[in-house]
Amino acid sequence: MTQPAEPTRVLLADDEAMIRHGVRLILRHAGGIEVVAEAADGQAAVQEAAVHHPDVALVDIRMPGCDGLAAIAPLLALDPAPRVVMLTTFGDDDNVVRALREGAAGFLLKDEGPQELISVVRAAAAGDAVLSPGVTGAVISRMLRSDPPQGAGDALADERLARLTGREREVLAMLGQGLSNQDIAGRLGIGVGTVKTHVGSILDKTGSASRVQAALLAHRTGLTS
């Protein structure tokens, strides 16, 4: 008899109790997702994650005391490290960019619907994209404006790109377009599992902490043009 898959374990960090309550209820009824811990600030989030080992950490960017931004690095330093998804609102672009630069897997707007919340948690747990292609493009554009590519003189970026195989470069270019693993698999005619293997290899070889960081590398090196 096939054993049921383990539920995706989620840590929820937000200083507003009503937000935590609402998210917990949505995820409880989603099936295959379990909220294993909650926290009201970044420091408590790291402490709870170290004890409960969540697969995904949903972390509010703005919290009193230790905020979500300060929690990213210590969360990613845990072993095993959760995938960190930031909870935010419109108009917080600067903090979103900073969070993605520091390794957050993506972000979720607080006014998104329940299904989007569930989809983001599942995608993050699977190592897939947690930004829509349109949002990814906007975020990447903003990141490039604040840190524009240096062209051929960007030796470090070129060196990281040189570590990849031809197929991995193809996958990286599609990451730069904000495509999901399933979309990439369809375009290349390969399995989703194979795409996940390529993405993992790309992150490892380029030293990228997230798909968004890898996508930024694709833009900086002209791979998406």
Backbone as numpy.savetxt, mean C-alpha at the origin, in Angstrom:
# Nx Ny Nz CAx CAy CAz Cx Cy Cz
-10.43 -33.06 3.10 -11.28 -31.86 3.10 -10.40 -30.62 3.10
-10.73 -29.66 2.24 -9.95 -28.44 2.16 -10.16 -27.59 3.40
-9.05 -27.16 3.99 -9.14 -26.32 5.17 -9.52 -24.90 4.78
-10.41 -24.23 5.54 -10.76 -22.85 5.22 -9.55 -21.94 5.36
-9.48 -20.96 4.50 -8.35 -20.02 4.56 -8.42 -19.21 5.85
-7.25 -18.88 6.36 -7.20 -18.04 7.56 -7.76 -16.66 7.23
-8.50 -16.05 8.14 -9.04 -14.71 7.87 -7.92 -13.67 7.82
-8.15 -12.64 7.05 -7.22 -11.51 7.02 -7.32 -10.76 8.34
-6.20 -10.60 9.00 -6.15 -9.96 10.31 -5.89 -8.46 10.15
-6.73 -7.64 10.77 -6.67 -6.20 10.58 -6.47 -5.48 11.91
-5.57 -4.52 11.91 -5.41 -3.57 13.01 -6.04 -2.26 12.57
-6.86 -1.66 13.42 -7.53 -0.41 13.11 -7.06 0.67 14.08
-6.46 1.72 13.55 -5.97 2.82 14.39 -6.61 4.13 13.97
-7.43 4.70 14.86 -8.10 5.98 14.61 -8.49 6.54 15.97
-8.30 7.84 16.17 -8.62 8.42 17.47 -10.11 8.62 17.67
-10.91 8.48 16.62 -12.36 8.63 16.75 -13.01 7.26 16.95
-13.61 7.07 18.12 -14.22 5.78 18.45 -15.34 5.42 17.49
-16.10 6.41 17.00 -17.20 6.12 16.09 -16.68 5.62 14.75
-15.56 6.15 14.30 -14.96 5.66 13.05 -14.54 4.21 13.23
-13.87 3.92 14.33 -13.42 2.54 14.58 -14.62 1.59 14.65
-15.68 2.03 15.31 -16.87 1.20 15.45 -17.48 0.89 14.08
-17.60 1.93 13.25 -18.20 1.74 11.93 -17.37 0.83 11.05
-16.06 1.03 11.04 -15.19 0.19 10.22 -15.22 -1.25 10.71
-15.20 -1.42 12.02 -15.23 -2.77 12.59 -16.50 -3.52 12.18
-17.65 -2.83 12.21 -18.91 -3.47 11.82 -18.89 -3.88 10.35
-18.39 -2.99 9.50 -18.34 -3.29 8.07 -17.47 -4.52 7.81
-16.28 -4.54 8.42 -15.36 -5.64 8.17 -15.85 -6.95 8.80
-16.56 -6.84 9.92 -17.07 -8.04 10.58 -18.03 -8.81 9.69
-18.81 -8.06 8.91 -19.81 -8.69 8.05 -19.30 -8.98 6.64
-18.03 -8.70 6.40 -17.48 -8.89 5.06 -17.18 -10.36 4.77
-16.83 -11.11 5.80 -16.44 -12.49 5.59 -14.96 -12.60 5.28
-14.24 -13.40 6.05 -12.82 -13.61 5.80 -11.93 -12.50 6.30
-12.47 -11.56 7.09 -11.69 -10.47 7.65 -11.99 -10.36 9.14
-10.95 -10.21 9.94 -11.12 -10.12 11.39 -10.32 -8.93 11.93
-10.99 -8.03 12.65 -10.29 -6.94 13.33 -9.75 -7.49 14.63
-8.42 -7.61 14.70 -7.80 -8.27 15.85 -7.32 -7.29 16.91
-7.25 -5.99 16.55 -6.79 -5.00 17.53 -7.19 -3.60 17.07
-7.31 -2.71 18.05 -7.63 -1.31 17.77 -6.70 -0.42 18.58
-6.52 0.81 18.09 -5.67 1.77 18.78 -6.16 3.17 18.49
-5.87 4.10 19.41 -6.32 5.48 19.25 -5.19 6.42 18.88
-3.95 5.91 18.78 -2.83 6.73 18.32 -1.76 5.83 17.72
-0.78 6.45 17.12 0.25 5.68 16.41 1.09 4.79 17.30
1.44 5.29 18.48 2.27 4.49 19.38 1.54 3.23 19.81
0.27 3.38 20.17 -0.52 2.20 20.56 -0.69 1.26 19.39
-0.79 1.81 18.17 -0.93 0.96 16.98 0.29 0.05 16.82
1.46 0.60 17.00 2.69 -0.20 16.88 2.74 -1.27 17.96
2.37 -0.90 19.18 2.37 -1.86 20.28 1.39 -3.01 20.02
0.19 -2.67 19.56 -0.82 -3.69 19.29 -0.39 -4.58 18.12
0.21 -3.98 17.11 0.66 -4.76 15.95 1.75 -5.76 16.35
2.62 -5.36 17.26 3.69 -6.25 17.70 3.14 -7.46 18.43
1.98 -7.30 19.06 1.37 -8.40 19.82 0.48 -9.27 18.94
-0.32 -8.63 18.06 -1.37 -9.34 17.33 -1.00 -9.71 15.89
0.08 -9.18 15.36 0.58 -9.55 14.03 -0.50 -9.43 12.94
-1.04 -8.25 12.73 -2.06 -8.09 11.68 -1.45 -8.21 10.29
-2.27 -8.61 9.34 -1.85 -8.62 7.94 -1.93 -7.21 7.35
-2.93 -6.46 7.79 -3.16 -5.11 7.28 -3.38 -4.18 8.46
-2.75 -3.01 8.42 -2.97 -1.97 9.42 -3.66 -0.79 8.75
-4.89 -0.50 9.15 -5.61 0.69 8.69 -5.31 1.80 9.69
-4.60 2.83 9.26 -4.07 3.83 10.20 -4.48 5.23 9.76
-5.15 5.94 10.64 -5.52 7.33 10.36 -4.25 8.18 10.29
-4.19 9.05 9.29 -3.02 9.93 9.18 -2.95 10.90 10.35
-4.07 11.51 10.69 -4.09 12.55 11.73 -4.65 12.00 13.03
-3.76 11.87 14.04 -4.17 11.47 15.38 -3.35 12.27 16.38
-3.93 12.57 17.55 -3.17 13.31 18.56 -2.00 12.49 19.07
-1.00 13.18 19.58 0.18 12.48 20.07 0.98 11.93 18.91
1.19 10.64 18.89 1.89 9.97 17.79 0.90 9.72 16.66
1.06 10.43 15.55 0.09 10.29 14.46 0.43 9.10 13.56
-0.41 8.91 12.53 -0.22 7.78 11.65 1.07 7.83 10.86
1.49 9.03 10.50 2.74 9.16 9.73 3.94 8.65 10.54
3.96 9.00 11.83 5.08 8.59 12.68 5.06 7.09 12.93
3.91 6.45 12.74 3.80 5.02 13.01 4.23 4.15 11.84
4.35 4.72 10.65 4.62 3.90 9.46 5.93 3.13 9.58
7.02 3.84 9.86 8.34 3.18 9.92 8.39 2.08 10.97
7.96 2.33 12.22 8.01 1.23 13.20 7.07 0.07 12.87
5.95 0.34 12.21 5.08 -0.75 11.79 5.76 -1.62 10.74
6.43 -0.96 9.78 7.10 -1.70 8.71 8.36 -2.41 9.20
8.84 -2.00 10.37 10.04 -2.64 10.93 9.71 -3.92 11.69
8.42 -4.17 11.92 8.02 -5.38 12.63 8.25 -6.61 11.76
8.37 -7.76 12.39 8.54 -9.01 11.67 7.55 -10.04 12.24
6.50 -10.35 11.48 6.20 -9.87 10.13 5.61 -8.46 10.15
5.81 -7.74 9.06 5.31 -6.37 8.96 3.94 -6.38 8.28
3.01 -5.58 8.79 1.71 -5.48 8.13 1.79 -4.59 6.90
0.84 -4.73 6.02 0.66 -3.77 4.94 -0.06 -2.57 5.54
0.51 -1.39 5.40 -0.04 -0.19 6.04 -0.85 0.62 5.04
-2.13 0.79 5.34 -3.03 1.60 4.51 -3.48 2.79 5.34
-3.29 3.99 4.80 -3.62 5.20 5.54 -5.08 5.59 5.31
-5.75 5.98 6.39 -7.09 6.53 6.32 -6.97 8.04 6.29
-7.63 8.67 5.35 -7.46 10.11 5.19 -8.71 10.75 4.60
-8.64 12.06 4.42 -9.73 12.82 3.84 -9.21 13.61 2.66
-10.10 14.15 1.85 -9.68 15.01 0.76 -8.94 16.22 1.33
-8.01 16.76 0.56 -7.28 17.94 0.99 -6.06 17.62 1.83
-5.71 16.36 1.96 -4.56 15.98 2.77 -3.44 15.43 1.89
-3.32 16.00 0.68 -2.41 15.44 -0.32 -0.96 15.38 0.15
-0.50 16.44 0.83 0.91 16.46 1.25 1.23 15.29 2.18
0.33 15.02 3.13 0.56 13.92 4.05 0.46 12.57 3.34
-0.45 12.47 2.36 -0.57 11.23 1.60 0.73 10.93 0.86
1.28 11.94 0.21 2.54 11.76 -0.51 3.65 11.34 0.44
3.72 12.00 1.59 4.75 11.64 2.58 4.57 10.20 3.04
3.32 9.80 3.29 3.06 8.43 3.75 3.49 7.41 2.71
3.20 7.68 1.45 3.57 6.74 0.39 5.08 6.68 0.23
5.75 7.81 0.37 7.21 7.82 0.29 7.82 6.97 1.41
7.16 6.93 2.55 7.71 6.22 3.70 7.33 4.74 3.71
6.58 4.30 2.68 6.33 2.89 2.54 4.91 2.42 2.74
3.96 3.35 2.98 2.57 2.93 3.09 2.13 2.30 1.77
1.28 1.28 1.88 0.85 0.56 0.68 -0.18 1.33 -0.12
-0.79 2.32 0.49 -1.81 3.10 -0.21 -2.66 3.85 0.79
-3.81 4.33 0.32 -4.66 5.06 1.24 -6.13 4.87 0.86
-6.97 5.11 1.87 -8.41 4.99 1.69 -9.06 6.26 2.21
-9.89 6.87 1.37 -10.62 8.06 1.81 -11.71 7.64 2.78
-11.88 8.42 3.85 -12.82 8.04 4.90 -14.28 8.06 4.43
-14.56 8.78 3.36 -15.95 8.83 2.91 -16.26 7.82 1.82
-15.33 6.87 1.59 -15.61 5.80 0.64 -16.67 4.86 1.22
-17.33 4.12 0.35 -18.37 3.20 0.77 -17.82 1.93 1.38
-18.70 1.14 2.01 -18.29 -0.11 2.66 -17.59 -1.08 1.71
-18.08 -1.21 0.49 -17.48 -2.17 -0.43 -16.06 -1.77 -0.80
-15.82 -0.47 -0.93 -14.47 0.00 -1.23 -13.52 -0.32 -0.07
-14.00 -0.13 1.14 -13.20 -0.46 2.32 -12.82 -1.94 2.31
-13.78 -2.80 2.08 -13.54 -4.24 2.05 -12.56 -4.60 0.94
-12.75 -4.00 -0.24 -11.88 -4.29 -1.38 -10.44 -3.88 -1.10
-10.28 -2.71 -0.46 -8.94 -2.21 -0.15 -8.23 -3.14 0.83
-8.94 -3.59 1.86 -8.33 -4.49 2.84 -7.90 -5.79 2.16
-8.77 -6.34 1.34 -8.44 -7.60 0.67 -7.29 -7.42 -0.32
-7.31 -6.31 -1.04 -6.23 -6.06 -2.01 -4.90 -5.88 -1.29
-4.91 -5.13 -0.18 -3.68 -4.91 0.56 -3.13 -6.22 1.10
-4.01 -7.06 1.64 -3.57 -8.34 2.19 -2.97 -9.23 1.11
-3.47 -9.09 -0.12 -2.96 -9.90 -1.23 -1.72 -9.29 -1.87
-1.28 -8.15 -1.37 -0.13 -7.48 -1.96 -0.44 -6.76 -3.24
-1.71 -6.51 -3.49 -2.13 -5.88 -4.74 -2.22 -4.37 -4.55
-2.57 -3.69 -5.63 -2.70 -2.24 -5.60 -3.85 -1.83 -4.70
-3.69 -0.75 -3.95 -4.76 -0.23 -3.12 -5.10 1.21 -3.51
-4.70 1.59 -4.71 -5.06 2.86 -5.30 -5.64 2.59 -6.68
-6.70 3.30 -7.04 -7.21 3.16 -8.39 -6.21 3.76 -9.36
-6.22 3.34 -10.63 -5.29 3.91 -11.60 -5.33 5.44 -11.65
-6.52 6.01 -11.58 -6.62 7.47 -11.63 -5.98 8.13 -10.44
-6.20 7.58 -9.25 -5.61 8.14 -8.04 -4.11 7.95 -8.05
-3.67 6.78 -8.49 -2.23 6.53 -8.57 -1.56 7.55 -9.45
-2.16 7.82 -10.61 -1.58 8.80 -11.52 -1.47 10.17 -10.90
-2.50 10.58 -10.18 -2.50 11.90 -9.55 -1.43 11.98 -8.46
-1.32 10.92 -7.66 -0.34 10.92 -6.58 1.08 10.90 -7.15
1.30 10.06 -8.16 2.63 10.00 -8.77 3.00 11.35 -9.37
2.06 12.00 -10.03 2.33 13.32 -10.62 2.75 14.31 -9.55
2.07 14.28 -8.43 2.42 15.21 -7.34 3.80 14.89 -6.79
4.11 13.60 -6.64 5.41 13.21 -6.12 6.52 13.63 -7.08
6.27 13.51 -8.36 7.28 13.90 -9.34 7.49 15.41 -9.37
6.42 16.16 -9.14 6.56 17.62 -9.12 7.42 18.07 -7.95
7.29 17.36 -6.81 8.08 17.75 -5.64 9.49 17.19 -5.69
9.69 16.17 -6.52 11.01 15.53 -6.65 11.19 15.08 -8.09
11.38 16.02 -9.02 11.37 15.69 -10.44 12.50 14.75 -10.84
12.27 13.93 -11.86 13.32 13.02 -12.34 14.51 13.79 -12.88
15.67 13.20 -12.75 16.90 13.85 -13.19 17.39 13.30 -14.52
16.54 12.53 -15.20 16.91 12.02 -16.51 18.04 11.03 -16.42
18.90 11.03 -17.43 19.99 10.07 -17.51 20.98 10.22 -16.37
20.98 11.41 -15.75 21.92 11.62 -14.66 21.50 10.97 -13.36
20.29 10.44 -13.31 19.81 9.80 -12.09 20.40 8.39 -12.03
21.67 8.31 -11.67 22.40 7.04 -11.74 21.81 6.00 -10.81
21.35 6.41 -9.62 20.84 5.44 -8.66 19.57 4.77 -9.19
18.67 5.58 -9.77 17.44 5.02 -10.32 17.75 4.08 -11.48
18.67 4.47 -12.33 19.04 3.61 -13.46 19.69 2.32 -12.98
20.48 2.42 -11.92 21.14 1.22 -11.38 20.09 0.24 -10.84
19.08 0.76 -10.16 18.02 -0.10 -9.63 17.24 -0.76 -10.76
17.01 -0.02 -11.82 16.28 -0.56 -12.97 17.09 -1.65 -13.66
18.40 -1.50 -13.68 19.26 -2.46 -14.37 19.26 -3.83 -13.71
18.79 -3.91 -12.48 18.77 -5.20 -11.78 17.62 -6.09 -12.25
16.69 -5.53 -13.01 15.48 -6.26 -13.37 15.63 -7.02 -14.68
14.89 -8.11 -14.79 14.81 -8.83 -16.06 13.88 -8.07 -17.01
13.87 -8.47 -18.26 12.99 -7.83 -19.22 11.53 -7.92 -18.83
11.10 -9.09 -18.36 9.71 -9.27 -17.94 9.39 -8.41 -16.73
10.33 -8.33 -15.80 10.11 -7.50 -14.62 9.99 -6.02 -15.00
10.72 -5.60 -16.02 10.57 -4.22 -16.49 9.18 -3.98 -17.06
8.66 -4.96 -17.78 7.30 -4.84 -18.31 6.29 -4.69 -17.18
6.45 -5.52 -16.16 5.52 -5.46 -15.02 5.67 -4.13 -14.30
6.90 -3.66 -14.12 7.13 -2.39 -13.45 6.47 -1.23 -14.21
6.57 -1.26 -15.53 5.94 -0.21 -16.33 4.43 -0.18 -16.09
3.83 -1.36 -15.92 2.38 -1.43 -15.69 2.03 -1.02 -14.26
2.94 -1.27 -13.33 2.74 -0.74 -11.98 2.70 0.79 -12.03
3.56 1.35 -12.88 3.59 2.81 -13.04 2.30 3.37 -13.59
1.53 2.53 -14.27 0.23 2.94 -14.80 -0.88 2.71 -13.79
-0.55 2.14 -12.64 -1.55 1.90 -11.60 -2.37 0.65 -11.81
-1.90 -0.29 -12.63 -2.67 -1.49 -12.91 -2.59 -2.49 -11.75
-3.67 -3.23 -11.54 -3.69 -4.27 -10.52 -2.99 -5.52 -11.03
-2.74 -6.46 -10.13 -2.12 -7.73 -10.55 -2.97 -8.43 -11.60
-4.28 -8.41 -11.42 -5.16 -9.08 -12.38 -5.10 -8.42 -13.75
-5.07 -7.08 -13.77 -4.97 -6.37 -15.04 -3.65 -6.68 -15.75
-2.57 -6.72 -14.97 -1.25 -7.02 -15.54 -1.24 -8.43 -16.11
-1.82 -9.37 -15.35 -1.87 -10.76 -15.81 -2.61 -10.86 -17.14
-3.72 -10.13 -17.26 -4.49 -10.16 -18.50 -3.72 -9.59 -19.67
-3.00 -8.52 -19.44 -2.24 -7.89 -20.53 -1.08 -8.76 -20.99
-0.44 -9.45 -20.05 0.74 -10.23 -20.39 0.41 -11.70 -20.69
-0.82 -12.11 -20.42 -1.20 -13.49 -20.68 -0.54 -14.47 -19.74
-0.38 -14.06 -18.47 0.24 -14.94 -17.48 -0.69 -15.01 -16.27
-0.38 -15.90 -15.32 -1.21 -16.06 -14.15 -1.00 -14.95 -13.13
-2.04 -14.72 -12.31 -1.94 -13.70 -11.27 -0.83 -14.05 -10.27
-0.69 -15.34 -9.97 0.37 -15.77 -9.07 1.75 -15.43 -9.61
1.91 -15.57 -10.92 3.19 -15.22 -11.54 3.45 -13.72 -11.44
2.39 -12.93 -11.61 2.53 -11.47 -11.47 2.97 -11.13 -10.05
2.34 -11.75 -9.05 2.72 -11.50 -7.66 4.18 -11.81 -7.42
4.65 -12.90 -8.03 6.07 -13.25 -7.89 6.95 -12.18 -8.50
6.57 -11.70 -9.69 7.35 -10.64 -10.34 7.35 -9.36 -9.50
6.18 -9.00 -8.96 6.09 -7.77 -8.16 6.98 -7.88 -6.93
6.93 -9.03 -6.25 7.78 -9.23 -5.09 9.26 -9.11 -5.44
9.64 -9.68 -6.58 11.03 -9.59 -7.02 11.42 -8.15 -7.35
10.49 -7.41 -7.97 10.76 -6.00 -8.31 10.97 -5.19 -7.04
10.10 -5.35 -6.05 10.24 -4.61 -4.80 11.57 -4.94 -4.14
11.93 -6.22 -4.15 13.17 -6.65 -3.51 14.40 -6.10 -4.23
14.43 -6.23 -5.55 15.61 -5.82 -6.32 15.80 -4.30 -6.34
14.69 -3.56 -6.31 14.80 -2.09 -6.39 14.79 -1.43 -5.03
14.59 -2.22 -3.97 14.55 -1.64 -2.63 13.32 -0.78 -2.40
12.25 -1.07 -3.12 11.01 -0.30 -2.98 10.17 -0.91 -1.86
9.65 -0.06 -0.98 8.86 -0.55 0.15 7.41 -0.80 -0.22
6.97 -0.31 -1.37 5.57 -0.48 -1.76 5.46 -0.41 -3.28
4.28 -0.78 -3.78 4.01 -0.68 -5.21 4.08 0.77 -5.68
3.66 1.69 -4.83 3.68 3.10 -5.23 5.12 3.58 -5.39
6.00 3.17 -4.50 7.41 3.54 -4.66 7.99 2.94 -5.93
7.59 1.71 -6.24 8.05 1.10 -7.49 7.49 1.86 -8.69
6.22 2.26 -8.60 5.61 3.03 -9.69 6.34 4.35 -9.90
6.75 4.98 -8.81 7.51 6.23 -8.92 8.83 5.99 -9.64
9.48 4.86 -9.35 10.73 4.52 -10.04 10.47 4.36 -11.54
9.36 3.73 -11.89 9.03 3.56 -13.30 8.90 4.90 -14.00
8.30 5.88 -13.35 8.16 7.21 -13.94 9.49 7.94 -13.99
10.29 7.81 -12.93 11.56 8.53 -12.87 12.51 8.05 -13.97
12.45 6.80 -14.32 13.35 6.25 -15.33 12.78 6.28 -16.74
11.58 6.85 -16.88 10.97 6.93 -18.20 10.37 5.63 -18.70
10.22 4.66 -17.81 9.74 3.35 -18.23 8.28 3.38 -18.65
7.53 4.34 -18.19 6.11 4.41 -18.52 5.83 5.27 -19.74
6.86 5.92 -20.30 6.60 6.79 -21.44 6.52 6.00 -22.73
